[in-house]
Amino acid sequence: MSWYVLYTKPRNEKKVAELLKQKGVDVFCPIKEEIRQWSDRKKKILEPVFKSYIFVRLSNYKEESIDVLTTPGAVRFLWWTGKPGVVRADEIQAIKDFLENYKNAEISVEIKKGETVVIKEGPLRETVGKVLSIKKNMAVLYLKSLGLNLVATIPVQSLNKADDRY
């Protein structure tokens, strides 16, 4: 049996994983605990480690992939050089071990000047911008989609790299 990478709709990772488990599919959705600040309180929440990706173990990709892809929230499998991308079992185990042993570890994506990013929290959530500069842990973004030219300074941990849609 091999592990495959399944791309999901944004913010559907946990829901898709649960639906696939109900179908009897072996699924791994790595999650981490985060503390989120609202205006009136702080709350612990479980967030996926890899945004829009989960791992699915299938014994026969051709037969079982159709059932996986018809699950609400599932988009497509990740492909590499014309074949579905396979993740080795030892790599899955390494992710599990890392998350178990380093519960407070920060997993981050390198963000560089000139890249297009999506703001993942706060009043500008889901807004797309271009990185003008980065100083310490703050990024200065150019935000054109608001209908005006606005430059905002946002904490780097509040940003995700934008995918091909943007």
Protein Blocks (a to p, Z undefined) as FASTA:
>chain_A
ZZddddddehilmmmmmmmmmnopacdddddddddddfkbccdddddfbghiacdddfbl
mlmmmmmmmpghiabdcdeehiacdddfklmmmmmmmmmmmmmbccdddddehiacddfe
djkgoiacddfbdchjaccdddfknopacdddddfklpccddfkZZ
